[in-house]
């Protein structure tokens, strides 16, 4: 059984970041779920699915969940990750991330951060998605299917 990778993007502010992350997810064979921001930009799902927070909670219920947040308890490269049947990487809005009450609903197994020179700052969300997916793919590579475009 190969590991399924799901990337959850909570309340994106910029549709361009969603497009970029959709491309990044596709190139690694990950599925992208987007919880749209109320009153936020109109999103045209291409290469990803729009879901409610409640649907996201259900969809990720069987996954090992890694939340990337500036308030993370440990660095992502030091976190223990379970490459079982499903692993989810959770990213938040460009301006306010994933609020703690939302994180509590998602019940992440790991709350991690990416090392930064200045505490409390963050990378562009597409850069964070790339770094997070790289870490997961490199750790779980023996259990992943290559993206379809690389197998034909």
Secondary structure, 3 states (H helix, E strand, C coil): CCCEEEEEEECCCCHHHHHHHHHHHHHHCCEEEEECCCCCCCCCCCCCEECCHHHHHHHCCCCEEEEECCCCCEEHHHCCCCCCCEEEEEECECCCECCHHHHHHHCCCEEEECCCCCCCCCCCHHHHHHHHHHHHHHHHHHHCCCCHHHCC
